[in-house]
Amino acid sequence: IAATYFTAIPAMFLLTTLFLQLGVGLEPVFAGMVSIGFALASAVSAWYGGNLVGRFGRPLVVWGLGVVLVSVVALTVVAFTVPVDVVAYAMAAVMLVAGIGAGLVVAPNQTLTLAEIPTRSGGLAGSVGQLGQRIGTAVGTAVALSLFYSAIYRDQGSDRHGIDVFHDAYAYGMISVAAFLLIAFALGVFDLVARRRLRR
């Protein structure tokens, strides 16, 4: 779950920033500020998620993944439908909601992952989890950027131009983000069902 989640999230940030810089024409500093709400919201919800995971368990992670997945779809819809002069504000609002979901994923999932690991093996187990996240980040970024730039190069020389090209590129890249999040969501549901069967 952690590996597939981190395959999606860094790519989502990168694609959104590229869309706002290259497509909308925002300065890099302003394009980067769109994700501040995500960071703040995820920090707060991670604190709550860490406290609630002992009570709710895996469903908390699944709900968080669901919120992030819906937010990715919403970001793509916003990119297509909201006027260029206010699209950054709309994306910032969606990122804020995504951050709430993200906080319910990372910290609670880490707690559940390490819950049954002996204390003496905790460092090794944590490092293996980090390795999965780093590999996921590298793979997800490569896949998303390949789709993003292939859409741009495909439209070169065609009658499509301007923001329309970047709408397509952003949508193609975000399809990979949504696909990896869907895999993480499916793994979360599978683990949830398995844990309930084990209790019975």
TORKOL-227121 format. One record per residue: x, y, z of N, C-alpha, C in turn. Coordinates in steps of 0.02 Angstrom, whole numbers, plus 50000, padded with zeros to 5 digits. Example, Ala and Ser with C-alpha at 12.3 -4.5 7.8 and 13.67 -1.06 7.14 Angstrom:
506604971650390506154977550390506604983550390
506424988850354506844994750357506455000250394
This chain:
500424994050000500005000050000500445006350000
500955006350043501395012150046501755013249981
502005007749951502385008349889501945011049832
501345008349824500915010649770500655017749783
500525019349846500305026149863500845031249845
501465029649862502015034349847502215034149773
501975029249736502055029349663501615034749633
501065036249667500575041049640500685048249664
500785049249729500745055949757501285060749733
501935058949733502425063749707502295065549634
502065060749594501895062049524501315067049519
500835066549564500275071149565500515078349576
500965079349624501245085949637501615088549576
502025084349547502435086349490502005088249430
501515084149415501075085549358500685091949367
500435092949427500035099049441500475105249434
501085104949461501545110649455501725112049382
501855106749344502025107649273501435110549234
500835108049249500245110749215500165118149229
500245120049292500155127049310500715131549282
501325128949279501875132949252501865133249176
501855127549144501915127349071501255128849036
500705126449064500055127349031499725133949048
499685135349114499325141349136499785147449135
500445146249144500925151849142501075154949209
500955151249263501105153849330501855153649342
502095158349382502785158149405502885152049449
503485149049449503595143049489503415143649562
503555149449592503405150249663502655149949677
502255152749632501525152649641501235145749624
501525142449575501305135649559501445131049618
502015131949650502185127849709501735129249768
501505135449775501085137249832500405133749831
500205131149773499555127749768499525121649813
500105118549826500115112449867500215113749941
500255120049962500365121550034499785118850075
499175119650050498585117250087498615109750098
498855106050048498935098850055499395097150113
499965100550116500455099150168500175100650237
499845106350245499575108250310499015103550331
498555102050285497995097650300498225090650317
498725088150280498965081350294499325080950360
499665086250380499995086350446499485085850502
498955089750496498435089650548498065083050549
497855080650490497465074450488497895068350505
498555068750493498995063250513499015062650589
498995068250623498985068050697498345064650721
497785066750692497155063550711497145056250690
497385054850629497395047950604497815043450647
498395045950670498825041950713498485040250779
498065044850804497705043550866497095039050857
496805039150797496195035350784496305028350756
496915027050732497035020650698496945014750745
497115015550809497025010150857496285008350866
495865013250855495145012150864494805009650801
494995012450744494655010850681495045006050636
495715006050642496115001350603496135002850528
496144997450488496224998050415495685002250381
495055002150404494555006450370494755013750365
495125016150414495355023150413495805024350353
496255019650339496705020250282496315019850217
495835015350213495435014550152495035020850138
494745023850190494375030150181494845035750156
495435036050186495925041050164496115040250091
496235034050071496405032650001495825034549955
495215033349977494625035249937494585042749927
494725046549980494705053849976495235056349927
495845053549931496385055649886496215053849814
495945047949804495765045749736495235050249705
494725051949743494205056549718494515063449704
494975065549746495305072049736495715072249672
496035066649654496415066349592495945067249532
495375063949534494875064749481494645071949479
494525074849538494285081849542494805086649514
495445085449527495975089749500495965089749424
495865083949395495845083349321495235087049293
494665086249326494055089649303494135097249309
494425099449365494545106649375495005109449321
495535105749304495995108049252495635109249186
495145105049170494785105549106494245110949107
493925111849164493305115749166493365122749195
493845123949238493905130449272494315135249229
494095141549223494475146449183495195147149208
495635148749161496355148949175496525153749231
496175159449236496365164449285496195162449357
495775157449367495605155249436495745147849447
496035144449398496135137149405496605135549462
497105139749475497575138349529497225138449596
496755143049606496385143349669495935137149678
495625135049624495195129149627495615122849642
496205122449610496635116749623496895116749695
497035122749722497255123249791496715120649839
496085122149824495535119749866495485112149863
495555109349804495525102049797496125098849833
496705101949828497305099449862497215099349938
496855104349963496715104550035496325098450057
495815096650019495405090750033495835084450026
496245084149974496685078349963497155077450022
497395083050050497845082650107497515079550168
496875080850177496525077750233496525070250225
496385067950164496395060750152497095057850159
497605061550135498295059050138498525057950209
498325062350254498515061550324498225055250356
497665052950329497355046850354497655040550323
498125041550277498435035750243499115034250273
499575039050271500275037650284500395035450356
500215039750405500365038050475499975031850498
499325031350487498965025250508499225018950473
499385019450409499635013550373500315011350402
500735016150419501375014450450501275010950517
500795013350555500645010250620500405003050610
499955002050563499694995250551500234990750523
500684993550481501214989550450501694986850503
501864991050551502364989250601502064986350665
501394985750667501064983750730501284976850754
501394972150708501564965350729502304963750719
502704968850707503424967850698503764968050767
504174963150784504544963450848504954969850853
505014972450913505354978850923506074978650896
506414973050906507114972450884507174972850808
506644971250772506654971350698506324977650670
506124982250713505764988150690506154992550642
506804993350655507224997550611507274994650542
507384988150538507434984850473506764985150436
506224983750472505564983950440505404990950414
505564996050454505445002850433505855004750372
506475002350369506905004050312506655000550248
506394994550255506114991050196505504994950170
505094997450217504525001650197504735007950161
505275011150187505535017150154505805015650085
506135009750078506395007750013505825007049962
505275003949983504695003249939504425010049918
504425014849964504175021549948504625025049898
505285024349906505755027649860505715024649790
505665017949788505595014649722504945016849689
504405017049728503765019249702503795026349675
504125030749711504185037749689504545038149622
505095034349615505475034449552505065031749494
504725026249505504325023149452503735027649433
503375030049483502785034049470502945040549434
503495043749454503695049949421503885048649348
504255043249335504455041549267503845040149223
503365036349248502775034549209502355040749195
502225044749247501795050649239502105055749191
502755057049198503085061849154503115059349082
503205052849074503205050049006502545051248972
501995050049008501335051148979501205058648967
501425062849013501325070049008501665072848946
502315071348939502695074148883502545070748817
502355064448819502165061148756501545064348727
501075066448770500475069848746500645076648716
501125080048746501335086648719501665085748651
502135081048646502485080048583502015077348529
501525073448548501045070748500500645076448468
500485081448508500075087048482500475092248444
501145091748446501545096448407501435095348333
501325100648297501195100148226500465098948209
500045097948260499335097148247498995103948253
498335103948244497975110348249497805112048321
497985107748368497885109248439498455113648464
498305118348507498825122748533498625125648600
499105128848633498965132248696498765127648752
498285129948791498075126448852497765119648837
497465118848778497155112448760497665106748761
498265108148737498795103148736498955100948808
498995105748853499175104248922498595101048960
497975102448939497405098848967497485091348955
497635089648893497715082548874498315079448911
498875083048912499475080448944499355079249018
499025083949051498875083249122498415077349135
497915076649093497435071149101497775064349092
498215063749042498565057349030499015055649090
499375060649114499805059449172499405057449234
498845060849244498435059449304498085052649300
498005049949239497735043249233498195038249269
498855039149260499315034649294499295035549369
499215041849392499155043149464498545039649492
497985040449458497355037249480497415029649479
497765027049429497835019749424498225016949483
498775020349502499175017949559498785018749625
498415024149631498005025049691497455019749695
497185017949637496675012649635496975005949658
497585004649638497924998549661498014998649737
498235004449763498315005149836497645004249871
497115007149843496445006449872496224999149872
496344995649816496154988549812496534984349863
497184985949871497584982349921497334983649992
497124989850004496844991550070496194987750084
495764987350033495134983750042495284976250052
495754973550013495944966550020496194965050091
496624969550117496884968650185496334969250237
495864973850225495304974750271494884968350274
494724965550217494324959350214494704953650247
495354953250234495764947750262495784948250338
495854954350364495874955250437495204953250469
494654954950436494004953150464493894945650463
494124942250410494074934950407494494931850462
495084934650475495524931950526495214932650595
494874938150608494534939050672493984933950682
493614932450627493064927550632493344920550647
